[in-house]
Amino acid sequence: MLRIDKIMKERGISTQMLAEKMDVTPQYVSEIVNERKNITLSGLSKFADALQVPMAALMDGYHDLNDMDYSFKCPYCGSIIMVIRE
């Protein structure tokens, strides 16, 4: 469901490095990345900020449409949700 591990691998960021950026424990990062722990929207926002990506990029089914618009696939209904920045 989450793409955090994929983004970390693409950017060469370890669990330890991400944990330090977020001021959390490596165990917390690992639990979220491996989906052993639930995460809030606030938590997702912190991951997105630390990885410097839009929050939607953390979700499976994310489709980057262009620099201003992006979308992701809803994990519940399968619909593509488009987000437009103003």
MARFILUM-393394 format. One record per atom (N, C-alpha, C): chain; atom name; x, y, z. Coordinates in Angstrom, 2 decimals, decimal comma. Atoms other than C-alpha are relative to their C-alpha. Last residue first. Example, Ala and Ser with C-alpha at 12.3 -4.5 7.8 and 13.67 -1.06 7.14 Angstrom:
// MARFILUM-393394
c a X Y Z
A N -0,82 -1,19 -0,06 $
A CA 13,67 -1,06 7,14 $
A C -0,77 1,09 0,73 $
A N 0,89 -1,19 0,00 $
A CA 12,30 -4,50 7,80 $
A C 0,90 1,20 0,00 $
END
This chain:
// MARFILUM-393394
c a X Y Z
A N 0,31 -1,33 0,52 $
A CA -2,96 25,95 -7,61 $
A C 1,13 0,94 0,27 $
A N -0,57 -1,09 -0,79 $
A CA -2,01 22,33 -7,28 $
A C -0,36 1,32 -0,64 $
A N -0,51 -1,09 0,82 $
A CA -4,33 19,76 -8,81 $
A C 0,49 1,10 0,91 $
A N -0,24 -1,14 -0,86 $
A CA -4,87 16,40 -7,13 $
A C 0,63 1,07 -0,86 $
A N -0,89 -1,00 0,55 $
A CA -6,41 13,60 -9,18 $
A C 0,09 1,20 0,93 $
A N 0,32 -1,29 -0,62 $
A CA -7,87 10,55 -7,50 $
A C 1,02 1,01 -0,48 $
A N -1,14 -0,89 0,09 $
A CA -7,82 7,41 -9,66 $
A C -0,44 1,36 0,54 $
A N 0,13 -1,19 0,84 $
A CA -10,57 5,10 -8,43 $
A C 1,31 0,78 -0,01 $
A N -0,72 0,16 1,25 $
A CA -9,64 1,67 -7,05 $
A C -0,07 1,18 -0,93 $
A N 0,96 0,15 1,11 $
A CA -12,36 1,71 -4,37 $
A C 0,69 -0,16 -1,35 $
A N 1,28 0,60 -0,38 $
A CA -10,34 1,07 -1,20 $
A C -0,93 -0,23 -1,19 $
A N -0,17 1,41 -0,35 $
A CA -6,68 1,62 -2,12 $
A C -1,31 -0,71 0,34 $
A N 0,58 0,23 -1,32 $
A CA -7,56 4,83 -3,97 $
A C 0,12 -1,49 0,34 $
A N 1,10 0,94 0,03 $
A CA -5,18 5,13 -6,92 $
A C -0,49 -0,24 1,42 $
A N -0,31 1,28 -0,60 $
A CA -3,04 8,23 -6,96 $
A C -1,25 -0,87 -0,04 $
A N 1,15 0,81 -0,39 $
A CA -2,92 11,45 -8,90 $
A C 0,51 -1,25 0,70 $
A N -0,34 1,38 -0,26 $
A CA -0,62 14,30 -9,72 $
A C -1,24 -0,74 0,44 $
A N 1,13 0,87 -0,35 $
A CA -0,80 17,79 -11,17 $
A C 0,52 -1,40 0,31 $
A N 0,99 -0,71 -0,79 $
A CA 1,77 20,60 -11,28 $
A C -1,14 -0,91 0,49 $
A N -0,58 -0,69 -1,15 $
A CA 4,96 18,91 -12,48 $
A C -1,05 0,64 0,91 $
A N -0,94 -1,04 0,43 $
A CA 3,14 16,44 -14,70 $
A C 0,49 0,73 1,24 $
A N 0,52 -0,46 1,29 $
A CA 0,88 13,37 -14,46 $
A C 0,86 1,10 -0,61 $
A N -0,42 -1,38 0,17 $
A CA 2,78 11,51 -11,73 $
A C -0,43 0,47 -1,39 $
A N -0,31 -0,28 1,40 $
A CA 0,76 8,36 -11,16 $
A C 0,35 1,47 -0,12 $
A N -0,30 -1,42 0,28 $
A CA 0,65 6,99 -7,63 $
A C 0,40 0,14 -1,46 $
A N 0,86 -0,48 1,07 $
A CA -0,86 3,49 -7,60 $
A C 0,21 1,45 -0,34 $
A N 0,00 0,87 1,18 $
A CA 0,63 2,58 -4,26 $
A C -0,96 0,58 -1,03 $
A N 1,04 1,02 0,16 $
A CA 0,71 5,58 -1,94 $
A C 0,23 -0,84 -1,25 $
A N -0,27 1,08 -0,94 $
A CA 3,77 7,60 -0,83 $
A C -0,97 -1,17 -0,17 $
A N -1,06 0,85 0,55 $
A CA 3,60 9,79 -3,93 $
A C 0,33 -1,17 0,91 $
A N 0,62 1,02 0,86 $
A CA 0,25 11,14 -2,65 $
A C 1,04 -0,95 -0,58 $
A N 0,53 1,07 -0,85 $
A CA 2,11 12,94 0,15 $
A C -0,60 -1,12 -0,85 $
A N 1,40 -0,24 -0,37 $
A CA 4,04 14,95 -2,43 $
A C -0,52 -1,19 0,81 $
A N 0,93 0,43 1,05 $
A CA 7,77 14,19 -2,24 $
A C -1,40 0,42 0,40 $
A N 0,19 -1,09 0,97 $
A CA 10,66 15,67 -0,26 $
A C -0,80 -0,44 -1,22 $
A N -0,42 0,54 1,29 $
A CA 11,52 12,41 1,54 $
A C -0,11 1,01 -1,14 $
A N -1,36 0,51 -0,15 $
A CA 11,43 14,09 4,96 $
A C 0,55 -0,54 -1,32 $
A N -0,92 -1,13 -0,19 $
A CA 8,37 16,12 4,00 $
A C 1,44 -0,47 0,06 $
A N -0,07 -0,73 1,26 $
A CA 6,55 13,07 2,64 $
A C 0,97 1,17 0,09 $
A N -0,79 0,80 0,92 $
A CA 7,38 11,03 5,73 $
A C 0,18 0,73 -1,32 $
A N -1,39 -0,06 -0,47 $
A CA 6,13 13,83 7,98 $
A C 0,92 -0,82 -0,89 $
A N -0,51 -1,32 0,36 $
A CA 2,92 14,16 5,92 $
A C 1,47 0,14 0,42 $
A N -0,32 0,04 1,42 $
A CA 2,34 10,44 6,22 $
A C 0,61 1,31 -0,47 $
A N -1,21 0,81 0,16 $
A CA 2,56 10,79 9,99 $
A C 0,43 -0,11 -1,45 $
A N -1,09 -0,83 -0,52 $
A CA 0,03 13,62 9,99 $
A C 1,33 -0,74 -0,15 $
A N -0,31 -0,95 1,07 $
A CA -2,23 11,51 7,81 $
A C 1,14 0,92 0,42 $
A N 1,00 -1,06 0,15 $
A CA -2,00 8,81 10,47 $
A C 0,37 0,87 -1,20 $
A N -0,54 -1,34 0,04 $
A CA -0,01 5,58 10,23 $
A C -1,13 1,00 -0,21 $
A N 0,83 -0,97 0,72 $
A CA -0,86 2,03 11,17 $
A C 0,62 1,38 0,08 $
A N 0,61 -1,00 -0,87 $
A CA 1,94 -0,31 12,25 $
A C -0,82 0,94 -0,86 $
A N 0,33 0,71 -1,24 $
A CA 3,27 -3,51 10,73 $
A C -0,69 0,93 0,98 $
A N 1,43 0,01 -0,25 $
A CA 3,19 -1,94 7,27 $
A C -0,40 -0,88 1,18 $
A N 0,41 1,40 0,15 $
A CA 6,82 -2,82 6,49 $
A C -1,48 -0,22 0,33 $
A N -0,40 0,47 1,33 $
A CA 7,64 0,84 5,88 $
A C -0,48 -1,41 -0,26 $
A N 0,87 -0,63 0,98 $
A CA 5,64 1,87 8,95 $
A C 0,31 -0,52 -1,40 $
A N 1,37 0,50 -0,20 $
A CA 7,30 -0,64 11,27 $
A C -0,96 0,59 -1,01 $
A N 0,09 1,39 0,48 $
A CA 10,73 0,15 9,82 $
A C -1,41 -0,55 0,12 $
A N -0,06 -0,06 1,46 $
A CA 10,29 3,90 10,35 $
A C -0,18 -1,40 -0,58 $
A N 1,26 -0,58 0,46 $
A CA 9,19 3,31 13,95 $
A C -0,04 0,05 -1,52 $
A N 1,03 1,04 -0,17 $
A CA 12,15 0,98 14,58 $
A C -1,36 0,51 -0,50 $
A N -0,05 0,86 1,18 $
A CA 14,54 3,58 13,15 $
A C -1,05 -1,10 0,06 $
A N -0,91 1,15 -0,08 $
A CA 13,36 5,88 15,94 $
A C 0,02 -0,78 -1,32 $
A N 0,71 1,17 -0,54 $
A CA 11,87 9,31 15,26 $
A C 1,01 -1,15 0,07 $
A N -0,13 -0,03 -1,45 $
A CA 13,39 12,75 14,64 $
A C -0,88 -1,07 0,65 $
A N 1,34 -0,15 -0,55 $
A CA 12,13 12,79 11,04 $
A C -0,01 0,13 1,52 $
A N 0,66 -1,15 0,62 $
A CA 15,51 13,40 9,42 $
A C -1,35 0,29 0,65 $
A N -0,67 -1,20 -0,50 $
A CA 17,16 11,01 11,92 $
A C -0,64 1,27 -0,58 $
A N 0,40 -0,18 -1,40 $
A CA 14,60 8,29 11,14 $
A C 0,63 1,26 0,59 $
A N 1,35 -0,53 0,02 $
A CA 15,19 8,76 7,42 $
A C -0,49 0,27 1,43 $
A N -0,05 -1,38 0,51 $
A CA 18,95 8,33 7,84 $
A C -1,38 0,64 0,03 $
A N -0,64 -0,84 -1,01 $
A CA 18,54 5,22 10,05 $
A C -0,01 1,47 -0,44 $
A N 0,97 -0,16 -1,07 $
A CA 16,09 3,61 7,63 $
A C 0,54 0,94 1,07 $
A N 0,17 1,14 -0,90 $
A CA 18,58 4,20 4,84 $
A C -1,09 0,30 1,02 $
A N 0,21 -0,40 -1,39 $
A CA 18,21 6,74 2,03 $
A C -0,24 -1,25 0,85 $
A N -1,14 0,47 -0,78 $
A CA 19,71 5,89 -1,36 $
A C -0,07 0,41 1,46 $
A N -0,79 -1,15 -0,45 $
A CA 17,20 8,04 -3,21 $
A C 1,20 -0,39 0,85 $
A N -0,32 -0,87 1,15 $
A CA 15,60 5,28 -5,28 $
A C 0,95 1,12 0,40 $
A N -0,99 0,69 0,83 $
A CA 15,82 2,89 -2,30 $
A C 0,44 0,87 -1,18 $
A N -1,25 0,04 -0,75 $
A CA 14,03 5,35 0,01 $
A C 1,11 -0,65 -0,84 $
A N -0,57 -1,35 0,08 $
A CA 11,37 6,00 -2,63 $
A C 1,33 0,05 0,74 $
A N -0,43 -0,20 1,39 $
A CA 10,74 2,25 -2,97 $
A C 0,67 1,37 -0,16 $
A N -1,24 0,75 0,20 $
A CA 10,63 1,80 0,81 $
A C 0,55 0,20 -1,41 $
A N -1,10 -0,65 -0,71 $
A CA 8,09 4,62 1,19 $
A C 1,32 -0,72 -0,26 $
A N -1,18 0,06 0,87 $
A CA 5,78 3,24 -1,51 $
A C 1,24 0,59 0,68 $
A N -0,86 -1,17 -0,02 $
A CA 2,83 2,44 0,77 $
A C 1,24 -0,22 -0,85 $
A N 0,82 -1,19 0,00 $
A CA 0,00 0,00 0,00 $
A C 0,87 1,27 0,00 $
END
